[in-house]
């Protein structure tokens, strides 16, 4: 799958996830594109779509928590109005 097609699929997936959970994908296309480009780079280099704002430790079990959407995003959105990397917003 080419990078643009993959990016479209991830955006669609994240929009659905956001809608289902009562928040939304950041309306700033540049921010979304940058975050997803970094996730794709993480997939190519580290094997998963890790959140670019989190440090990959190399411990597979621990790193599962930071595969986007990470386990922290809902709490961050509730507390700050956005997740740490600004992919999702209230």
Secondary structure, DSSP 8 states (H G I E B T S, - for coil): --HHHHHHHHHHHHHHHHHHHT-EE-S-HHHHHHHHHHHHHHHHHHSS-B-TTS---S-HHHHGGGBSS-TTHHHHHHHHSB-TTSSEE-
